[in-house]
Amino acid sequence: MEHLEPKKKILIMLAIMSAMLFAALNQTIVGTALPTIISELGGIEYYSWVFTIFMLTSSVTAILVGKLSDMYGRKPFILIGIGVFTAGSFLNGLSTSIIELIAFRGIQGLGAGMIMSTSFTAVGDLFAPRERGRWQGLMGGIFGLASVFGPTLGGWIVDNAEWHWVFWVFLPFGLVAFLMIWRLFPSQTIKEKKKVDYLGSIMLSLTIIPLLLAFTWGGNDFEWVSFQIIGLFSVTAAALILFIMTEKRAANPVLPLHLFKNQIFTLSNAIGFILGAGMFGAIMYMPFFIQGVIGTSATKSGFVMMPMTLSMVFASAIGGQIITKTGKYKLIALIGLFVMGSGLASLSLMGTDTTNTVAVINMIIVGLGLGLSFPVFTLTVQNAVQHQYLGVATAATQLFRQIGGTVGVAIMGTVMNNSMSTRMNKELSKLKGNSDFGALPPEAAAQLQTLQSPQSLMDGEKLQQIQASLPNEMQAVFVKTIEIVRESLSYSLTNVFLIGAFVLFSGFLLTFFLKEIPLRMTNKDEPENEIQSGQESKSVKA
């Protein structure tokens, strides 16, 4: 496909980006609409599974399809992915219970994994590594645009129309993307039939799923030292050992272990893991600060978060252009990680007196760093492996980034909860000792008890109702309690952001050890030792 006419390549890329935007928008639009959906369907106790099942199915499918697309071509899998995702979206809109919604979200995840895996790999089929920078940057910007418009549109739909349209509004995009790829995307000739590594695929799935579940549930649904979490980690460890044993004997392994002997592949994925942890940490916990500490309404908080996303889109596009023009990527990665780490460090300096303006400036810094660094490590991996492993190598980068995000959110969540609990208990004990707090009527005490959670600060209307229900003599206690909760939340979140900064700076230091080899001008396979050492020596001479 590298030798197609430029005009046709651009048309194919527009089709691919349409498919990615279709999947990304359907993923981000759900967040703001889900509370309304749950209120109608019920099943609040299964709330988290709507997101968890999507993450599990998309993560597993992406890595498995990566290998299959190397064997049978990208076209069948991106078409199947769009078809499955579209069917899942349509069925989601027909859900009559939370169980149906979760099941159909799982189907969506299967399609999303295929779309994401094959889309990024298709860039490698269409363009030589030297040309990929600008396109990887633009595709990274797709996620940014989806995270800007998806939540806003989701909120508008549930306020002005039936919630079913959250899942149906973008179905025409899927149809258009399917037709464009079907018409324009070249089919790959299968030179030889290879045996599918079914046992390796099963072992890999049994490694990934318990691992992601353990970090999703740990510290939230179950204690970290509980039987459930330890059991999940044990299953992961056992499956990993069996997976390695299986892959060593497999004729056509689903994830070739020799790729990890490639220093660029291994180091890039380690940095991608770190980047995922920092990225998801900032995105997940910044709304807590904006709404809970600053006191911005949920509606306005979306607009406060928007500059971070827009700066990410801008930096991603500019960084990709620079890489394509210069052929250099290591400096861009270093600058991006340093800027993002600095942005998280600046977030850790915020407090209860921080304004939205200061928060926006800090988030713009995070977004700029994220946009510069995000596309680089997919490019480094693609440039460092032979073209026959392009699909599985690209899928591996997405998997490590997803696992990094899951682990990062879990660890940061535990830090936030523990820090907040310790600080709040200390301050509340002082309040109880120096006021009539302990002598409150049972009903008033129970209402004040509900305030001792970060979630209580997210609902300004409920806070007003609680305050109005308290007697005048308890108003001062109420105000002081809110101050303590807000200050405790601020304290815990600054710890979260500080840890995120340290994590990102560790990725920054690791990047110094990343070998920068010239971006190849062709997709023609070269001996792997030539890719890793021969081109490196050319770089030194240059």
C-alpha positions in Angstrom: 0.0 0.0 0.0 3.0 2.3 0.4 3.1 2.8 -3.4 -0.5 4.0 -3.8 -1.1 7.4 -5.2 -0.9 10.2 -2.6 -4.5 11.2 -3.3 -5.8 7.7 -2.6 -3.7 7.5 0.5 -5.3 10.6 1.8 -8.8 9.3 1.1 -8.0 6.1 2.9 -6.7 8.0 5.9 -9.9 10.1 6.0 -11.9 6.9 6.0 -9.7 5.5 8.8 -9.9 8.7 10.9 -13.7 8.7 10.4 -13.8 5.1 11.8 -11.6 6.2 14.8 -13.7 9.3 15.4 -16.9 7.2 15.3 -15.5 4.8 17.9 -13.9 7.5 20.1 -17.0 9.7 20.2 -19.2 6.7 21.1 -16.7 6.0 24.0 -16.6 9.5 25.4 -20.3 10.4 24.9 -21.4 7.8 27.5 -19.8 9.3 30.6 -22.1 12.4 31.1 -25.2 10.5 29.9 -24.8 7.4 32.1 -26.3 8.8 35.3 -29.5 9.6 33.4 -29.5 6.1 31.8 -28.9 4.4 35.1 -31.8 6.4 36.7 -34.1 4.9 34.1 -32.7 1.3 33.8 -31.7 0.9 37.5 -28.8 -1.3 38.7 -26.6 1.4 40.2 -24.5 -1.3 41.8 -23.4 -2.4 38.4 -22.5 1.2 37.3 -18.8 0.6 37.0 -19.2 -2.5 34.8 -20.5 -0.3 31.9 -16.9 1.0 31.6 -15.0 -2.0 32.9 -16.5 -4.5 30.3 -15.6 -2.1 27.5 -12.0 -1.8 28.7 -11.6 -5.5 29.0 -13.0 -6.5 25.6 -11.3 -3.7 23.7 -7.9 -4.4 25.3 -7.9 -8.2 24.7 -9.3 -7.8 21.1 -6.7 -5.2 20.2 -3.7 -7.4 20.9 -5.2 -10.6 19.4 -6.3 -8.8 16.2 -2.9 -7.2 15.9 -1.4 -10.6 15.1 -4.3 -11.8 13.0 -4.1 -8.6 10.8 -0.4 -9.3 10.2 -1.5 -12.7 8.8 -4.6 -11.8 6.9 -4.4 -8.1 6.3 -6.0 -5.0 8.0 -9.0 -4.6 5.8 -11.2 -7.5 7.0 -10.6 -6.6 10.6 -11.3 -2.9 10.4 -14.5 -3.7 8.5 -15.5 -6.4 11.0 -14.6 -4.0 13.8 -16.8 -1.2 12.4 -19.6 -3.6 11.8 -19.4 -5.1 15.4 -19.1 -1.7 17.0 -22.1 -0.3 15.0 -24.2 -3.3 16.0 -23.1 -2.9 19.6 -24.0 0.8 19.5 -27.4 0.1 18.0 -28.2 -2.6 20.6 -27.1 -0.3 23.5 -29.8 2.1 22.5 -32.4 -0.7 22.8 -31.3 -1.8 26.3 -34.1 -2.4 28.8 -31.9 -3.3 31.8 -28.4 -2.6 33.1 -27.4 -6.2 32.3 -28.3 -5.8 28.7 -26.4 -2.4 28.6 -23.3 -4.1 30.0 -23.5 -7.0 27.5 -23.9 -4.7 24.5 -21.1 -2.4 25.8 -18.9 -5.6 25.7 -19.8 -6.0 22.1 -18.9 -2.4 21.5 -15.6 -3.0 23.1 -14.8 -5.9 20.8 -15.4 -3.7 17.8 -13.4 -0.8 19.3 -10.4 -3.0 19.9 -10.4 -4.1 16.2 -10.8 -0.5 15.0 -8.1 1.0 17.2 -5.6 -1.8 16.6 -5.9 -1.9 12.8 -6.3 1.9 12.3 -2.9 2.8 13.8 -1.3 -0.2 12.0 -2.8 0.9 8.7 -0.8 4.1 8.9 2.3 1.9 8.9 1.1 0.1 5.8 0.3 3.3 3.9 3.4 5.4 4.8 7.0 4.8 5.5 8.2 5.6 9.0 9.6 9.0 8.0 6.1 10.0 6.7 4.1 8.6 9.6 4.8 11.3 12.1 2.2 13.8 10.8 -0.5 11.1 10.5 0.1 9.6 13.9 -0.1 13.1 15.3 -3.4 13.8 13.6 -4.8 10.4 14.7 -3.8 11.2 18.3 -5.7 14.5 17.9 -8.9 12.4 17.1 -9.1 11.2 20.7 -8.7 14.8 21.9 -11.5 16.1 19.7 -13.7 13.2 20.9 -13.1 13.9 24.5 -14.0 17.6 23.9 -17.3 17.1 22.0 -18.4 13.7 23.3 -19.2 14.5 26.9 -20.8 17.9 26.0 -23.0 16.3 23.3 -23.9 13.4 25.7 -25.1 15.9 28.3 -27.1 17.9 25.7 -28.8 14.8 24.3 -30.0 13.5 27.7 -31.3 17.0 28.6 -33.1 17.5 25.3 -34.0 14.1 23.9 -34.3 10.4 24.7 -31.0 8.8 26.1 -31.1 6.2 23.3 -29.9 8.8 20.9 -26.6 8.9 22.8 -25.8 5.5 21.1 -27.5 6.2 17.8 -26.5 9.7 16.9 -23.2 8.7 15.3 -24.4 5.5 13.5 -24.3 7.3 10.1 -20.6 8.0 10.7 -20.0 4.3 11.0 -21.8 3.5 7.8 -19.9 6.1 5.9 -16.6 4.9 7.3 -17.5 1.3 6.5 -18.3 2.1 2.8 -15.2 4.2 2.3 -12.9 1.6 3.7 -14.6 -1.2 1.8 -14.3 0.8 -1.5 -10.8 2.4 -1.0 -8.8 0.1 1.3 -6.7 -2.4 -0.7 -7.0 -6.1 0.1 -3.8 -8.0 1.1 -2.8 -11.1 -0.7 -2.2 -14.0 1.7 1.1 -15.5 0.6 1.0 -18.5 2.9 -1.4 -19.9 5.5 -0.1 -19.9 9.0 -1.4 -21.7 12.0 -3.3 -19.5 14.5 -1.9 -19.6 18.0 -5.2 -20.4 19.8 -3.6 -21.7 23.1 -1.3 -18.6 23.2 -4.3 -16.3 22.6 -6.2 -18.0 25.5 -3.2 -17.7 27.9 -2.7 -14.1 26.9 -6.4 -13.3 27.6 -6.2 -15.0 30.9 -3.2 -12.9 31.8 -4.7 -9.5 30.8 -8.3 -9.8 32.1 -7.5 -10.7 35.7 -4.7 -8.1 35.8 -7.0 -5.3 34.6 -9.8 -6.4 36.9 -7.5 -6.5 39.9 -6.3 -2.9 39.4 -9.9 -1.8 38.6 -11.4 -3.3 41.7 -8.5 -3.0 44.1 -9.0 -0.3 46.7 -12.6 0.3 45.5 -14.8 -2.8 45.5 -12.3 -4.9 47.5 -9.3 -4.3 49.8 -5.9 -4.8 48.1 -5.1 -7.6 50.5 -8.5 -9.3 50.0 -8.9 -12.9 48.8 -10.5 -11.6 45.5 -7.6 -9.3 44.5 -4.8 -11.6 45.6 -6.6 -14.4 43.7 -6.8 -12.3 40.5 -3.1 -11.5 40.8 -2.3 -15.2 41.3 -4.3 -16.1 38.2 -2.4 -13.4 36.3 1.0 -14.7 37.4 0.1 -18.4 36.6 -1.4 -17.5 33.2 1.7 -15.4 32.4 4.1 -18.3 33.1 1.9 -20.6 31.0 1.8 -18.0 28.2 5.6 -17.7 28.1 6.0 -21.5 28.0 3.3 -21.7 25.2 4.9 -18.9 23.1 8.3 -20.5 23.2 7.0 -23.6 21.5 4.4 -21.9 19.2 5.2 -22.0 15.5 3.4 -18.7 15.0 3.1 -17.0 18.4 0.3 -14.5 19.0 2.9 -12.2 20.7 6.4 -13.1 19.6 8.7 -13.0 22.6 11.7 -12.1 20.6 10.3 -8.7 20.1 11.1 -7.9 23.7 14.8 -8.5 22.9 14.5 -5.4 20.8 15.6 -2.6 23.1 13.6 0.0 21.4 10.4 -2.1 21.4 10.8 -2.9 25.1 11.8 0.6 26.3 9.2 2.3 24.2 6.4 0.2 25.7 7.8 0.8 29.2 7.6 4.6 28.6 4.2 4.1 27.0 3.0 2.4 30.2 4.3 5.3 32.3 2.7 7.8 29.9 -0.6 6.0 30.2 -0.5 6.2 34.0 0.2 9.9 34.0 -2.3 10.7 31.3 -5.2 8.8 32.8 -4.3 10.1 36.3 -4.6 13.7 35.1 -7.8 13.2 33.1 -9.6 11.1 35.8 -8.8 13.2 38.9 -8.7 16.8 37.6 -12.5 17.0 37.6 -12.5 16.2 41.3 -10.4 19.2 41.9 -12.4 21.5 39.6 -15.7 20.5 41.0 -14.9 19.5 44.6 -12.2 21.9 45.6 -12.7 25.0 43.4 -16.5 24.5 43.5 -17.2 24.8 39.7 -20.4 23.2 38.6 -20.4 20.0 36.6 -21.6 21.7 33.4 -18.9 24.4 33.6 -16.1 21.9 34.6 -16.3 20.5 31.1 -15.4 23.9 29.7 -12.6 24.2 32.2 -11.2 20.9 31.1 -11.5 21.7 27.4 -8.3 23.8 27.0 -6.2 20.8 28.1 -7.7 18.7 25.3 -7.4 21.4 22.7 -3.8 22.0 23.6 -3.2 18.3 23.3 -4.7 18.2 19.8 -2.7 21.2 18.7 0.6 19.9 20.1 0.0 16.4 18.7 -0.5 17.8 15.2 2.5 20.2 15.4 4.8 17.5 16.9 3.9 15.0 14.1 4.7 17.6 11.4 8.1 18.3 13.0 8.9 14.6 13.2 8.0 14.1 9.5 10.0 17.2 8.5 13.2 16.5 10.5 13.1 12.8 10.9 13.9 13.2 14.6 11.7 12.1 17.4 13.7 11.6 20.6 13.9 15.4 21.4 10.2 15.8 20.8 9.5 12.9 23.2 11.9 14.4 25.8 10.3 17.8 25.6 6.8 16.3 25.7 7.4 14.2 28.8 9.2 17.0 30.6 6.5 19.5 29.9 3.7 17.1 30.9 5.6 16.2 34.1 6.1 20.0 34.8 2.3 20.4 34.3 1.5 17.7 36.8 4.0 19.3 39.3 2.2 22.6 38.8 -1.1 20.9 39.5 0.3 19.6 42.8 0.9 23.2 44.0 -2.7 24.1 43.7 -4.9 24.6 46.8 -8.4 25.6 48.0 -7.7 29.2 46.9 -6.8 28.2 43.3 -8.9 29.8 40.6 -10.3 28.3 37.4 -7.8 30.5 35.4 -4.8 29.0 37.2 -6.2 25.5 36.8 -6.7 26.0 33.1 -3.1 27.3 32.6 -1.7 24.3 34.4 -3.9 21.9 32.4 -2.8 23.5 29.1 0.8 22.7 30.1 -0.2 19.1 30.7 -2.1 18.9 27.4 0.9 20.3 25.4 3.2 17.8 26.9 0.8 14.9 26.3 0.2 15.9 22.7 3.9 16.0 21.9 4.8 12.7 23.5 1.6 10.6 22.9 2.2 9.7 19.2 6.0 9.2 19.4 6.2 5.8 21.0 3.9 4.1 18.5 6.2 5.5 15.8 9.4 4.3 17.5 8.0 0.8 17.9 6.8 0.6 14.3 10.2 1.9 13.0 12.2 -0.6 15.1 10.5 -3.9 14.0 10.2 -5.7 10.7 7.0 -4.9 8.7 5.7 -8.4 9.1 5.3 -7.7 12.9 3.8 -4.3 12.4 0.3 -5.2 13.6 1.2 -7.1 16.7 3.9 -4.5 17.7 1.4 -1.6 17.3 -1.2 -3.5 19.3 1.3 -4.1 22.0 1.9 -0.4 22.4 -1.8 0.2 22.9 -2.0 -2.7 25.4 0.8 -1.4 27.6 -0.6 2.1 27.5 -4.0 0.8 28.6 -2.5 -1.3 31.4 -0.5 1.7 32.5 -3.6 3.8 32.6 -5.5 1.2 34.7 -2.6 0.7 37.1 -2.0 4.5 37.4 -5.7 5.3 38.1 -5.8 2.5 40.7 -2.7 3.5 42.6 -3.6 7.2 42.5 -7.1 6.4 43.6 -5.7 4.6 46.6 -3.4 7.5 47.4 -6.3 9.9 47.2 -8.6 7.9 49.4 -5.9 7.2 52.1 -4.6 10.8 52.1 -8.0 12.3 52.3 -9.2 9.9 55.0 -6.1 10.5 57.2 -6.3 14.3 56.8 -10.0 14.5 57.3 -10.1 12.3 60.4 -7.4 14.4 62.0 -9.3 17.7 61.3 -12.7 16.4 62.2 -11.4 15.1 65.5 -10.3 18.6 66.3 -13.8 19.9 65.3 -15.6 17.4 67.5 -13.4 18.3 70.4 -13.9 22.0 70.1 -17.7 22.3 69.3 -21.1 20.9 69.9 -20.5 18.5 67.0 -20.7 15.4 69.2 -24.0 16.5 70.7 -25.8 16.9 67.5 -29.3 15.3 67.1 -29.0 11.9 65.4 -30.6 13.1 62.1 -28.3 16.2 61.9 -25.3 14.1 62.7 -26.2 11.6 60.0 -26.5 14.3 57.4 -23.2 15.8 58.3 -21.7 12.3 58.2 -22.7 12.0 54.5 -20.5 15.1 53.8 -17.4 13.3 54.7 -16.8 12.0 51.2 -15.4 13.7 48.0 -18.6 12.8 46.2 -20.5 15.1 48.5 -18.7 18.1 47.1 -19.8 17.3 43.5 -23.5 18.0 44.1 -23.9 21.6 45.0 -27.7 21.3 45.0 -27.6 18.5 47.5 -25.3 20.5 49.7 -27.7 23.4 49.8 -30.6 21.0 50.7 -28.6 19.6 53.6 -27.6 23.1 54.8 -31.2 24.3 54.6 -32.4 21.3 56.7 -30.0 22.0 59.6 -31.0 24.3 62.5 -29.4 27.8 62.7 -27.0 26.8 65.5 -25.5 24.1 63.3 -24.8 26.3 60.3 -21.3 27.1 61.5 -20.5 23.4 62.0 -21.8 22.7 58.5 -19.6 25.4 57.0 -16.6 24.2 58.9 -17.2 20.5 57.9 -17.4 21.5 54.3 -14.1 23.5 54.6 -12.4 20.4 56.1 -13.7 18.1 53.4 -12.7 20.5 50.7 -9.2 21.1 52.2 -8.7 17.3 52.7 -9.7 16.6 49.1 -7.3 19.3 47.9 -4.5 17.8 50.0 -5.1 14.3 48.7 -5.3 15.4 45.1 -2.0 17.4 45.3 -0.4 14.1 46.5 -2.0 12.4 43.5 -0.6 15.0 41.0 2.8 15.0 42.7 3.0 11.2 42.3 2.0 11.6 38.6 4.8 14.1 38.1 7.4 11.7 39.6 6.0 9.0 37.3 6.3 11.2 34.2 9.8 12.3 35.1 10.8 8.7 35.4 9.6 8.2 31.9 11.5 11.4 30.9 14.7 9.8 32.3 14.1 6.5 30.6 13.7 8.2 27.2 17.4 9.3 27.4 18.2 5.5 27.0 16.0 5.2 23.9 18.1 4.7 20.8 17.2 7.0 18.1 17.5 5.3 14.7 16.7 7.1 11.5 13.1 6.9 10.4 13.1 4.5 7.4 12.1 5.9 4.0 10.4 2.6 3.0 8.3 -0.2 4.4 10.6 -2.8 2.8 11.7 -5.4 5.4 15.3 -5.2 6.5 17.2 -7.7 8.6 16.3 -6.9 12.2 19.9 -6.6 13.3 20.3 -4.0 10.5 17.4 -2.0 11.8 18.7 -2.0 15.4 22.4 -1.6 14.8 23.2 -0.7 11.2 20.8 2.3 11.1 22.1 3.3 14.5 25.6 3.6 13.2 24.3 5.7 10.4 22.7 8.0 12.9 26.0 8.3 14.8 27.8 9.3 11.6 25.2 11.8 10.8 
